[in-house]
Amino acid sequence: MTLLLIPLFLGLRGPQLIIAALVILLLFGANKIPALMRNLGKGVHSFKQGIEDAKEEMNKEVKKSDSDKTEQS
């Protein structure tokens, strides 16, 4: 669904959208498009997981520094 909205943001309408879809089909072939989208989804998922891991790591460091400060007091 999101991929269908991207051309709208780029200003593509009607015939231009059909031509762009045909060019994509010619470049990649109908058999490879599902695999490309699957890999794109895996990449986005991996990126989001990396962001969550980084947030958790930063929170651990903040909690650790807070506990060190309270021990020193």
mmCIF file of the N, C-alpha and C atoms, coordinates in Angstrom:
data_MODEL
# 
_entry.id   MODEL 
# 
loop_
_atom_site.group_PDB 
_atom_site.id 
_atom_site.type_symbol 
_atom_site.label_atom_id 
_atom_site.label_alt_id 
_atom_site.label_comp_id 
_atom_site.label_asym_id 
_atom_site.label_entity_id 
_atom_site.label_seq_id 
_atom_site.pdbx_PDB_ins_code 
_atom_site.Cartn_x 
_atom_site.Cartn_y 
_atom_site.Cartn_z 
_atom_site.occupancy 
_atom_site.B_iso_or_equiv 
_atom_site.pdbx_formal_charge 
_atom_site.auth_seq_id 
_atom_site.auth_comp_id 
_atom_site.auth_asym_id 
_atom_site.auth_atom_id 
_atom_site.pdbx_PDB_model_num 
ATOM 1   N N  . MET A 1 1  ? 0.829  -1.189  0.000   1.00 0.00 ? 1  MET A N  1 
ATOM 2   C CA . MET A 1 1  ? 0.000  0.000   0.000   1.00 0.00 ? 1  MET A CA 1 
ATOM 3   C C  . MET A 1 1  ? 0.873  1.253   0.000   1.00 0.00 ? 1  MET A C  1 
ATOM 4   N N  . THR A 1 2  ? 1.905  1.244   0.823   1.00 0.00 ? 2  THR A N  1 
ATOM 5   C CA . THR A 1 2  ? 2.785  2.401   0.915   1.00 0.00 ? 2  THR A CA 1 
ATOM 6   C C  . THR A 1 2  ? 3.482  2.660   -0.415  1.00 0.00 ? 2  THR A C  1 
ATOM 7   N N  . LEU A 1 3  ? 3.884  1.589   -1.091  1.00 0.00 ? 3  LEU A N  1 
ATOM 8   C CA . LEU A 1 3  ? 4.578  1.763   -2.364  1.00 0.00 ? 3  LEU A CA 1 
ATOM 9   C C  . LEU A 1 3  ? 3.670  2.394   -3.411  1.00 0.00 ? 3  LEU A C  1 
ATOM 10  N N  . LEU A 1 4  ? 2.369  2.186   -3.284  1.00 0.00 ? 4  LEU A N  1 
ATOM 11  C CA . LEU A 1 4  ? 1.453  2.800   -4.227  1.00 0.00 ? 4  LEU A CA 1 
ATOM 12  C C  . LEU A 1 4  ? 1.321  4.296   -3.991  1.00 0.00 ? 4  LEU A C  1 
ATOM 13  N N  . LEU A 1 5  ? 1.581  4.748   -2.776  1.00 0.00 ? 5  LEU A N  1 
ATOM 14  C CA . LEU A 1 5  ? 1.469  6.167   -2.451  1.00 0.00 ? 5  LEU A CA 1 
ATOM 15  C C  . LEU A 1 5  ? 2.705  6.958   -2.858  1.00 0.00 ? 5  LEU A C  1 
ATOM 16  N N  . ILE A 1 6  ? 3.844  6.299   -2.953  1.00 0.00 ? 6  ILE A N  1 
ATOM 17  C CA . ILE A 1 6  ? 5.090  6.995   -3.275  1.00 0.00 ? 6  ILE A CA 1 
ATOM 18  C C  . ILE A 1 6  ? 4.994  7.745   -4.602  1.00 0.00 ? 6  ILE A C  1 
ATOM 19  N N  . PRO A 1 7  ? 4.488  7.129   -5.690  1.00 0.00 ? 7  PRO A N  1 
ATOM 20  C CA . PRO A 1 7  ? 4.409  7.892   -6.942  1.00 0.00 ? 7  PRO A CA 1 
ATOM 21  C C  . PRO A 1 7  ? 3.509  9.118   -6.834  1.00 0.00 ? 7  PRO A C  1 
ATOM 22  N N  . LEU A 1 8  ? 2.489  9.075   -5.998  1.00 0.00 ? 8  LEU A N  1 
ATOM 23  C CA . LEU A 1 8  ? 1.627  10.230  -5.843  1.00 0.00 ? 8  LEU A CA 1 
ATOM 24  C C  . LEU A 1 8  ? 2.403  11.410  -5.273  1.00 0.00 ? 8  LEU A C  1 
ATOM 25  N N  . PHE A 1 9  ? 3.332  11.118  -4.371  1.00 0.00 ? 9  PHE A N  1 
ATOM 26  C CA . PHE A 1 9  ? 4.148  12.180  -3.795  1.00 0.00 ? 9  PHE A CA 1 
ATOM 27  C C  . PHE A 1 9  ? 5.150  12.718  -4.817  1.00 0.00 ? 9  PHE A C  1 
ATOM 28  N N  . LEU A 1 10 ? 5.503  11.899  -5.773  1.00 0.00 ? 10 LEU A N  1 
ATOM 29  C CA . LEU A 1 10 ? 6.454  12.328  -6.795  1.00 0.00 ? 10 LEU A CA 1 
ATOM 30  C C  . LEU A 1 10 ? 5.762  13.063  -7.935  1.00 0.00 ? 10 LEU A C  1 
ATOM 31  N N  . GLY A 1 11 ? 4.455  13.173  -7.885  1.00 0.00 ? 11 GLY A N  1 
ATOM 32  C CA . GLY A 1 11 ? 3.728  13.901  -8.909  1.00 0.00 ? 11 GLY A CA 1 
ATOM 33  C C  . GLY A 1 11 ? 3.346  13.054  -10.107 1.00 0.00 ? 11 GLY A C  1 
ATOM 34  N N  . LEU A 1 12 ? 3.473  11.731  -10.017 1.00 0.00 ? 12 LEU A N  1 
ATOM 35  C CA . LEU A 1 12 ? 3.086  10.867  -11.133 1.00 0.00 ? 12 LEU A CA 1 
ATOM 36  C C  . LEU A 1 12 ? 1.587  10.615  -11.083 1.00 0.00 ? 12 LEU A C  1 
ATOM 37  N N  . ARG A 1 13 ? 0.943  10.699  -12.228 1.00 0.00 ? 13 ARG A N  1 
ATOM 38  C CA . ARG A 1 13 ? -0.493 10.462  -12.328 1.00 0.00 ? 13 ARG A CA 1 
ATOM 39  C C  . ARG A 1 13 ? -0.770 9.567   -13.536 1.00 0.00 ? 13 ARG A C  1 
ATOM 40  N N  . GLY A 1 14 ? -1.873 8.894   -13.527 1.00 0.00 ? 14 GLY A N  1 
ATOM 41  C CA . GLY A 1 14 ? -2.410 8.110   -14.635 1.00 0.00 ? 14 GLY A CA 1 
ATOM 42  C C  . GLY A 1 14 ? -1.403 7.440   -15.538 1.00 0.00 ? 14 GLY A C  1 
ATOM 43  N N  . PRO A 1 15 ? -1.272 7.941   -16.779 1.00 0.00 ? 15 PRO A N  1 
ATOM 44  C CA . PRO A 1 15 ? -0.399 7.293   -17.760 1.00 0.00 ? 15 PRO A CA 1 
ATOM 45  C C  . PRO A 1 15 ? 1.069  7.233   -17.316 1.00 0.00 ? 15 PRO A C  1 
ATOM 46  N N  . GLN A 1 16 ? 1.522  8.253   -16.610 1.00 0.00 ? 16 GLN A N  1 
ATOM 47  C CA . GLN A 1 16 ? 2.909  8.243   -16.133 1.00 0.00 ? 16 GLN A CA 1 
ATOM 48  C C  . GLN A 1 16 ? 3.138  7.095   -15.159 1.00 0.00 ? 16 GLN A C  1 
ATOM 49  N N  . LEU A 1 17 ? 2.157  6.832   -14.310 1.00 0.00 ? 17 LEU A N  1 
ATOM 50  C CA . LEU A 1 17 ? 2.250  5.742   -13.345 1.00 0.00 ? 17 LEU A CA 1 
ATOM 51  C C  . LEU A 1 17 ? 2.288  4.395   -14.056 1.00 0.00 ? 17 LEU A C  1 
ATOM 52  N N  . ILE A 1 18 ? 1.477  4.245   -15.089 1.00 0.00 ? 18 ILE A N  1 
ATOM 53  C CA . ILE A 1 18 ? 1.455  2.996   -15.849 1.00 0.00 ? 18 ILE A CA 1 
ATOM 54  C C  . ILE A 1 18 ? 2.790  2.790   -16.551 1.00 0.00 ? 18 ILE A C  1 
ATOM 55  N N  . ILE A 1 19 ? 3.340  3.831   -17.136 1.00 0.00 ? 19 ILE A N  1 
ATOM 56  C CA . ILE A 1 19 ? 4.635  3.724   -17.812 1.00 0.00 ? 19 ILE A CA 1 
ATOM 57  C C  . ILE A 1 19 ? 5.731  3.368   -16.808 1.00 0.00 ? 19 ILE A C  1 
ATOM 58  N N  . ALA A 1 20 ? 5.705  3.986   -15.628 1.00 0.00 ? 20 ALA A N  1 
ATOM 59  C CA . ALA A 1 20 ? 6.706  3.675   -14.606 1.00 0.00 ? 20 ALA A CA 1 
ATOM 60  C C  . ALA A 1 20 ? 6.593  2.221   -14.169 1.00 0.00 ? 20 ALA A C  1 
ATOM 61  N N  . ALA A 1 21 ? 5.372  1.712   -14.006 1.00 0.00 ? 21 ALA A N  1 
ATOM 62  C CA . ALA A 1 21 ? 5.167  0.312   -13.621 1.00 0.00 ? 21 ALA A CA 1 
ATOM 63  C C  . ALA A 1 21 ? 5.690  -0.627  -14.708 1.00 0.00 ? 21 ALA A C  1 
ATOM 64  N N  . LEU A 1 22 ? 5.456  -0.287  -15.959 1.00 0.00 ? 22 LEU A N  1 
ATOM 65  C CA . LEU A 1 22 ? 5.952  -1.121  -17.060 1.00 0.00 ? 22 LEU A CA 1 
ATOM 66  C C  . LEU A 1 22 ? 7.478  -1.130  -17.112 1.00 0.00 ? 22 LEU A C  1 
ATOM 67  N N  . VAL A 1 23 ? 8.089  0.006   -16.877 1.00 0.00 ? 23 VAL A N  1 
ATOM 68  C CA . VAL A 1 23 ? 9.554  0.075   -16.872 1.00 0.00 ? 23 VAL A CA 1 
ATOM 69  C C  . VAL A 1 23 ? 10.113 -0.799  -15.755 1.00 0.00 ? 23 VAL A C  1 
ATOM 70  N N  . ILE A 1 24 ? 9.492  -0.737  -14.579 1.00 0.00 ? 24 ILE A N  1 
ATOM 71  C CA . ILE A 1 24 ? 9.938  -1.571  -13.459 1.00 0.00 ? 24 ILE A CA 1 
ATOM 72  C C  . ILE A 1 24 ? 9.794  -3.041  -13.805 1.00 0.00 ? 24 ILE A C  1 
ATOM 73  N N  . LEU A 1 25 ? 8.667  -3.414  -14.420 1.00 0.00 ? 25 LEU A N  1 
ATOM 74  C CA . LEU A 1 25 ? 8.474  -4.806  -14.835 1.00 0.00 ? 25 LEU A CA 1 
ATOM 75  C C  . LEU A 1 25 ? 9.528  -5.238  -15.850 1.00 0.00 ? 25 LEU A C  1 
ATOM 76  N N  . LEU A 1 26 ? 9.856  -4.361  -16.781 1.00 0.00 ? 26 LEU A N  1 
ATOM 77  C CA . LEU A 1 26 ? 10.871 -4.703  -17.785 1.00 0.00 ? 26 LEU A CA 1 
ATOM 78  C C  . LEU A 1 26 ? 12.260 -4.833  -17.173 1.00 0.00 ? 26 LEU A C  1 
ATOM 79  N N  . LEU A 1 27 ? 12.571 -3.972  -16.226 1.00 0.00 ? 27 LEU A N  1 
ATOM 80  C CA . LEU A 1 27 ? 13.897 -4.009  -15.616 1.00 0.00 ? 27 LEU A CA 1 
ATOM 81  C C  . LEU A 1 27 ? 14.101 -5.234  -14.726 1.00 0.00 ? 27 LEU A C  1 
ATOM 82  N N  . PHE A 1 28 ? 13.103 -5.534  -13.915 1.00 0.00 ? 28 PHE A N  1 
ATOM 83  C CA . PHE A 1 28 ? 13.272 -6.584  -12.916 1.00 0.00 ? 28 PHE A CA 1 
ATOM 84  C C  . PHE A 1 28 ? 12.585 -7.887  -13.280 1.00 0.00 ? 28 PHE A C  1 
ATOM 85  N N  . GLY A 1 29 ? 11.580 -7.853  -14.086 1.00 0.00 ? 29 GLY A N  1 
ATOM 86  C CA . GLY A 1 29 ? 10.829 -9.056  -14.416 1.00 0.00 ? 29 GLY A CA 1 
ATOM 87  C C  . GLY A 1 29 ? 9.799  -9.351  -13.347 1.00 0.00 ? 29 GLY A C  1 
ATOM 88  N N  . ALA A 1 30 ? 8.710  -9.957  -13.751 1.00 0.00 ? 30 ALA A N  1 
ATOM 89  C CA . ALA A 1 30 ? 7.598  -10.215 -12.831 1.00 0.00 ? 30 ALA A CA 1 
ATOM 90  C C  . ALA A 1 30 ? 7.985  -11.197 -11.725 1.00 0.00 ? 30 ALA A C  1 
ATOM 91  N N  . ASN A 1 31 ? 8.912  -12.079 -11.989 1.00 0.00 ? 31 ASN A N  1 
ATOM 92  C CA . ASN A 1 31 ? 9.289  -13.091 -10.993 1.00 0.00 ? 31 ASN A CA 1 
ATOM 93  C C  . ASN A 1 31 ? 10.143 -12.520 -9.875  1.00 0.00 ? 31 ASN A C  1 
ATOM 94  N N  . LYS A 1 32 ? 10.918 -11.484 -10.159 1.00 0.00 ? 32 LYS A N  1 
ATOM 95  C CA . LYS A 1 32 ? 11.844 -10.951 -9.161  1.00 0.00 ? 32 LYS A CA 1 
ATOM 96  C C  . LYS A 1 32 ? 11.228 -9.877  -8.272  1.00 0.00 ? 32 LYS A C  1 
ATOM 97  N N  . ILE A 1 33 ? 10.149 -9.275  -8.690  1.00 0.00 ? 33 ILE A N  1 
ATOM 98  C CA . ILE A 1 33 ? 9.555  -8.184  -7.911  1.00 0.00 ? 33 ILE A CA 1 
ATOM 99  C C  . ILE A 1 33 ? 9.117  -8.644  -6.519  1.00 0.00 ? 33 ILE A C  1 
ATOM 100 N N  . PRO A 1 34 ? 8.417  -9.791  -6.374  1.00 0.00 ? 34 PRO A N  1 
ATOM 101 C CA . PRO A 1 34 ? 8.063  -10.218 -5.005  1.00 0.00 ? 34 PRO A CA 1 
ATOM 102 C C  . PRO A 1 34 ? 9.282  -10.450 -4.117  1.00 0.00 ? 34 PRO A C  1 
ATOM 103 N N  . ALA A 1 35 ? 10.340 -11.006 -4.684  1.00 0.00 ? 35 ALA A N  1 
ATOM 104 C CA . ALA A 1 35 ? 11.561 -11.225 -3.906  1.00 0.00 ? 35 ALA A CA 1 
ATOM 105 C C  . ALA A 1 35 ? 12.196 -9.895  -3.511  1.00 0.00 ? 35 ALA A C  1 
ATOM 106 N N  . LEU A 1 36 ? 12.178 -8.930  -4.408  1.00 0.00 ? 36 LEU A N  1 
ATOM 107 C CA . LEU A 1 36 ? 12.723 -7.610  -4.088  1.00 0.00 ? 36 LEU A CA 1 
ATOM 108 C C  . LEU A 1 36 ? 11.933 -6.958  -2.958  1.00 0.00 ? 36 LEU A C  1 
ATOM 109 N N  . MET A 1 37 ? 10.617 -7.054  -3.013  1.00 0.00 ? 37 MET A N  1 
ATOM 110 C CA . MET A 1 37 ? 9.780  -6.453  -1.969  1.00 0.00 ? 37 MET A CA 1 
ATOM 111 C C  . MET A 1 37 ? 9.977  -7.174  -0.632  1.00 0.00 ? 37 MET A C  1 
ATOM 112 N N  . ARG A 1 38 ? 10.117 -8.490  -0.688  1.00 0.00 ? 38 ARG A N  1 
ATOM 113 C CA . ARG A 1 38 ? 10.363 -9.272  0.530   1.00 0.00 ? 38 ARG A CA 1 
ATOM 114 C C  . ARG A 1 38 ? 11.683 -8.846  1.177   1.00 0.00 ? 38 ARG A C  1 
ATOM 115 N N  . ASN A 1 39 ? 12.711 -8.719  0.365   1.00 0.00 ? 39 ASN A N  1 
ATOM 116 C CA . ASN A 1 39 ? 14.008 -8.298  0.886   1.00 0.00 ? 39 ASN A CA 1 
ATOM 117 C C  . ASN A 1 39 ? 13.970 -6.868  1.417   1.00 0.00 ? 39 ASN A C  1 
ATOM 118 N N  . LEU A 1 40 ? 13.209 -6.012  0.757   1.00 0.00 ? 40 LEU A N  1 
ATOM 119 C CA . LEU A 1 40 ? 13.048 -4.639  1.232   1.00 0.00 ? 40 LEU A CA 1 
ATOM 120 C C  . LEU A 1 40 ? 12.367 -4.645  2.600   1.00 0.00 ? 40 LEU A C  1 
ATOM 121 N N  . GLY A 1 41 ? 11.336 -5.463  2.759   1.00 0.00 ? 41 GLY A N  1 
ATOM 122 C CA . GLY A 1 41 ? 10.641 -5.577  4.043   1.00 0.00 ? 41 GLY A CA 1 
ATOM 123 C C  . GLY A 1 41 ? 11.562 -6.087  5.137   1.00 0.00 ? 41 GLY A C  1 
ATOM 124 N N  . LYS A 1 42 ? 12.386 -7.077  4.815   1.00 0.00 ? 42 LYS A N  1 
ATOM 125 C CA . LYS A 1 42 ? 13.343 -7.599  5.794   1.00 0.00 ? 42 LYS A CA 1 
ATOM 126 C C  . LYS A 1 42 ? 14.353 -6.529  6.183   1.00 0.00 ? 42 LYS A C  1 
ATOM 127 N N  . GLY A 1 43 ? 14.777 -5.740  5.221   1.00 0.00 ? 43 GLY A N  1 
ATOM 128 C CA . GLY A 1 43 ? 15.722 -4.669  5.507   1.00 0.00 ? 43 GLY A CA 1 
ATOM 129 C C  . GLY A 1 43 ? 15.130 -3.606  6.419   1.00 0.00 ? 43 GLY A C  1 
ATOM 130 N N  . VAL A 1 44 ? 13.885 -3.236  6.158   1.00 0.00 ? 44 VAL A N  1 
ATOM 131 C CA . VAL A 1 44 ? 13.212 -2.244  7.008   1.00 0.00 ? 44 VAL A CA 1 
ATOM 132 C C  . VAL A 1 44 ? 13.042 -2.795  8.412   1.00 0.00 ? 44 VAL A C  1 
ATOM 133 N N  . HIS A 1 45 ? 12.652 -4.068  8.512   1.00 0.00 ? 45 HIS A N  1 
ATOM 134 C CA . HIS A 1 45 ? 12.489 -4.692  9.827   1.00 0.00 ? 45 HIS A CA 1 
ATOM 135 C C  . HIS A 1 45 ? 13.814 -4.714  10.584  1.00 0.00 ? 45 HIS A C  1 
ATOM 136 N N  . SER A 1 46 ? 14.878 -5.068  9.905   1.00 0.00 ? 46 SER A N  1 
ATOM 137 C CA . SER A 1 46 ? 16.203 -5.107  10.522  1.00 0.00 ? 46 SER A CA 1 
ATOM 138 C C  . SER A 1 46 ? 16.627 -3.719  10.989  1.00 0.00 ? 46 SER A C  1 
ATOM 139 N N  . PHE A 1 47 ? 16.351 -2.710  10.183  1.00 0.00 ? 47 PHE A N  1 
ATOM 140 C CA . PHE A 1 47 ? 16.680 -1.328  10.541  1.00 0.00 ? 47 PHE A CA 1 
ATOM 141 C C  . PHE A 1 47 ? 15.927 -0.903  11.798  1.00 0.00 ? 47 PHE A C  1 
ATOM 142 N N  . LYS A 1 48 ? 14.634 -1.203  11.848  1.00 0.00 ? 48 LYS A N  1 
ATOM 143 C CA . LYS A 1 48 ? 13.831 -0.845  13.021  1.00 0.00 ? 48 LYS A CA 1 
ATOM 144 C C  . LYS A 1 48 ? 14.324 -1.583  14.263  1.00 0.00 ? 48 LYS A C  1 
ATOM 145 N N  . GLN A 1 49 ? 14.697 -2.849  14.101  1.00 0.00 ? 49 GLN A N  1 
ATOM 146 C CA . GLN A 1 49 ? 15.221 -3.626  15.232  1.00 0.00 ? 49 GLN A CA 1 
ATOM 147 C C  . GLN A 1 49 ? 16.530 -3.024  15.719  1.00 0.00 ? 49 GLN A C  1 
ATOM 148 N N  . GLY A 1 50 ? 17.371 -2.577  14.810  1.00 0.00 ? 50 GLY A N  1 
ATOM 149 C CA . GLY A 1 50 ? 18.625 -1.934  15.186  1.00 0.00 ? 50 GLY A CA 1 
ATOM 150 C C  . GLY A 1 50 ? 18.389 -0.647  15.960  1.00 0.00 ? 50 GLY A C  1 
ATOM 151 N N  . ILE A 1 51 ? 17.394 0.113   15.555  1.00 0.00 ? 51 ILE A N  1 
ATOM 152 C CA . ILE A 1 51 ? 17.067 1.348   16.280  1.00 0.00 ? 51 ILE A CA 1 
ATOM 153 C C  . ILE A 1 51 ? 16.595 1.020   17.692  1.00 0.00 ? 51 ILE A C  1 
ATOM 154 N N  . GLU A 1 52 ? 15.737 0.007   17.822  1.00 0.00 ? 52 GLU A N  1 
ATOM 155 C CA . GLU A 1 52 ? 15.248 -0.395  19.148  1.00 0.00 ? 52 GLU A CA 1 
ATOM 156 C C  . GLU A 1 52 ? 16.400 -0.879  20.025  1.00 0.00 ? 52 GLU A C  1 
ATOM 157 N N  . ASP A 1 53 ? 17.312 -1.651  19.460  1.00 0.00 ? 53 ASP A N  1 
ATOM 158 C CA . ASP A 1 53 ? 18.473 -2.130  20.219  1.00 0.00 ? 53 ASP A CA 1 
ATOM 159 C C  . ASP A 1 53 ? 19.337 -0.959  20.689  1.00 0.00 ? 53 ASP A C  1 
ATOM 160 N N  . ALA A 1 54 ? 19.519 0.025   19.830  1.00 0.00 ? 54 ALA A N  1 
ATOM 161 C CA . ALA A 1 54 ? 20.321 1.199   20.199  1.00 0.00 ? 54 ALA A CA 1 
ATOM 162 C C  . ALA A 1 54 ? 19.645 1.977   21.326  1.00 0.00 ? 54 ALA A C  1 
ATOM 163 N N  . LYS A 1 55 ? 18.318 2.111   21.262  1.00 0.00 ? 55 LYS A N  1 
ATOM 164 C CA . LYS A 1 55 ? 17.586 2.802   22.326  1.00 0.00 ? 55 LYS A CA 1 
ATOM 165 C C  . LYS A 1 55 ? 17.741 2.072   23.652  1.00 0.00 ? 55 LYS A C  1 
ATOM 166 N N  . GLU A 1 56 ? 17.619 0.745   23.622  1.00 0.00 ? 56 GLU A N  1 
ATOM 167 C CA . GLU A 1 56 ? 17.779 -0.050  24.842  1.00 0.00 ? 56 GLU A CA 1 
ATOM 168 C C  . GLU A 1 56 ? 19.175 0.118   25.418  1.00 0.00 ? 56 GLU A C  1 
ATOM 169 N N  . GLU A 1 57 ? 20.171 0.106   24.561  1.00 0.00 ? 57 GLU A N  1 
ATOM 170 C CA . GLU A 1 57 ? 21.559 0.259   25.011  1.00 0.00 ? 57 GLU A CA 1 
ATOM 171 C C  . GLU A 1 57 ? 21.783 1.628   25.643  1.00 0.00 ? 57 GLU A C  1 
ATOM 172 N N  . MET A 1 58 ? 21.217 2.672   25.048  1.00 0.00 ? 58 MET A N  1 
ATOM 173 C CA . MET A 1 58 ? 21.358 4.012   25.617  1.00 0.00 ? 58 MET A CA 1 
ATOM 174 C C  . MET A 1 58 ? 20.652 4.105   26.967  1.00 0.00 ? 58 MET A C  1 
ATOM 175 N N  . ASN A 1 59 ? 19.485 3.485   27.069  1.00 0.00 ? 59 ASN A N  1 
ATOM 176 C CA . ASN A 1 59 ? 18.758 3.499   28.340  1.00 0.00 ? 59 ASN A CA 1 
ATOM 177 C C  . ASN A 1 59 ? 19.532 2.765   29.427  1.00 0.00 ? 59 ASN A C  1 
ATOM 178 N N  . LYS A 1 60 ? 20.214 1.669   29.062  1.00 0.00 ? 60 LYS A N  1 
ATOM 179 C CA . LYS A 1 60 ? 21.038 0.944   30.035  1.00 0.00 ? 60 LYS A CA 1 
ATOM 180 C C  . LYS A 1 60 ? 22.162 1.842   30.557  1.00 0.00 ? 60 LYS A C  1 
ATOM 181 N N  . GLU A 1 61 ? 22.797 2.580   29.630  1.00 0.00 ? 61 GLU A N  1 
ATOM 182 C CA . GLU A 1 61 ? 23.894 3.465   30.023  1.00 0.00 ? 61 GLU A CA 1 
ATOM 183 C C  . GLU A 1 61 ? 23.395 4.580   30.938  1.00 0.00 ? 61 GLU A C  1 
ATOM 184 N N  . VAL A 1 62 ? 22.223 5.130   30.640  1.00 0.00 ? 62 VAL A N  1 
ATOM 185 C CA . VAL A 1 62 ? 21.671 6.200   31.468  1.00 0.00 ? 62 VAL A CA 1 
ATOM 186 C C  . VAL A 1 62 ? 21.343 5.663   32.857  1.00 0.00 ? 62 VAL A C  1 
ATOM 187 N N  . LYS A 1 63 ? 20.728 4.494   32.921  1.00 0.00 ? 63 LYS A N  1 
ATOM 188 C CA . LYS A 1 63 ? 20.389 3.901   34.215  1.00 0.00 ? 63 LYS A CA 1 
ATOM 189 C C  . LYS A 1 63 ? 21.656 3.577   35.010  1.00 0.00 ? 63 LYS A C  1 
ATOM 190 N N  . LYS A 1 64 ? 22.687 3.096   34.306  1.00 0.00 ? 64 LYS A N  1 
ATOM 191 C CA . LYS A 1 64 ? 23.944 2.757   34.971  1.00 0.00 ? 64 LYS A CA 1 
ATOM 192 C C  . LYS A 1 64 ? 24.593 4.011   35.550  1.00 0.00 ? 64 LYS A C  1 
ATOM 193 N N  . SER A 1 65 ? 24.615 5.096   34.777  1.00 0.00 ? 65 SER A N  1 
ATOM 194 C CA . SER A 1 65 ? 25.236 6.328   35.274  1.00 0.00 ? 65 SER A CA 1 
ATOM 195 C C  . SER A 1 65 ? 24.420 6.920   36.417  1.00 0.00 ? 65 SER A C  1 
ATOM 196 N N  . ASP A 1 66 ? 23.095 6.782   36.372  1.00 0.00 ? 66 ASP A N  1 
ATOM 197 C CA . ASP A 1 66 ? 22.250 7.263   37.465  1.00 0.00 ? 66 ASP A CA 1 
ATOM 198 C C  . ASP A 1 66 ? 22.504 6.466   38.744  1.00 0.00 ? 66 ASP A C  1 
ATOM 199 N N  . SER A 1 67 ? 22.667 5.148   38.606  1.00 0.00 ? 67 SER A N  1 
ATOM 200 C CA . SER A 1 67 ? 22.915 4.328   39.792  1.00 0.00 ? 67 SER A CA 1 
ATOM 201 C C  . SER A 1 67 ? 24.310 4.594   40.356  1.00 0.00 ? 67 SER A C  1 
ATOM 202 N N  . ASP A 1 68 ? 25.285 4.897   39.488  1.00 0.00 ? 68 ASP A N  1 
ATOM 203 C CA . ASP A 1 68 ? 26.625 5.243   39.963  1.00 0.00 ? 68 ASP A CA 1 
ATOM 204 C C  . ASP A 1 68 ? 26.606 6.541   40.740  1.00 0.00 ? 68 ASP A C  1 
ATOM 205 N N  . LYS A 1 69 ? 25.824 7.506   40.297  1.00 0.00 ? 69 LYS A N  1 
ATOM 206 C CA . LYS A 1 69 ? 25.724 8.795   40.986  1.00 0.00 ? 69 LYS A CA 1 
ATOM 207 C C  . LYS A 1 69 ? 25.080 8.635   42.367  1.00 0.00 ? 69 LYS A C  1 
ATOM 208 N N  . THR A 1 70 ? 24.067 7.781   42.471  1.00 0.00 ? 70 THR A N  1 
ATOM 209 C CA . THR A 1 70 ? 23.405 7.592   43.759  1.00 0.00 ? 70 THR A CA 1 
ATOM 210 C C  . THR A 1 70 ? 24.303 6.825   44.728  1.00 0.00 ? 70 THR A C  1 
ATOM 211 N N  . GLU A 1 71 ? 25.145 5.935   44.207  1.00 0.00 ? 71 GLU A N  1 
ATOM 212 C CA . GLU A 1 71 ? 26.079 5.214   45.081  1.00 0.00 ? 71 GLU A CA 1 
ATOM 213 C C  . GLU A 1 71 ? 27.148 6.135   45.644  1.00 0.00 ? 71 GLU A C  1 
ATOM 214 N N  . GLN A 1 72 ? 27.562 7.125   44.855  1.00 0.00 ? 72 GLN A N  1 
ATOM 215 C CA . GLN A 1 72 ? 28.603 8.051   45.282  1.00 0.00 ? 72 GLN A CA 1 
ATOM 216 C C  . GLN A 1 72 ? 28.073 9.028   46.330  1.00 0.00 ? 72 GLN A C  1 
ATOM 217 N N  . SER A 1 73 ? 26.776 9.281   46.352  1.00 0.00 ? 73 SER A N  1 
ATOM 218 C CA . SER A 1 73 ? 26.208 10.263  47.285  1.00 0.00 ? 73 SER A CA 1 
ATOM 219 C C  . SER A 1 73 ? 26.126 9.746   48.665  1.00 0.00 ? 73 SER A C  1 
# 
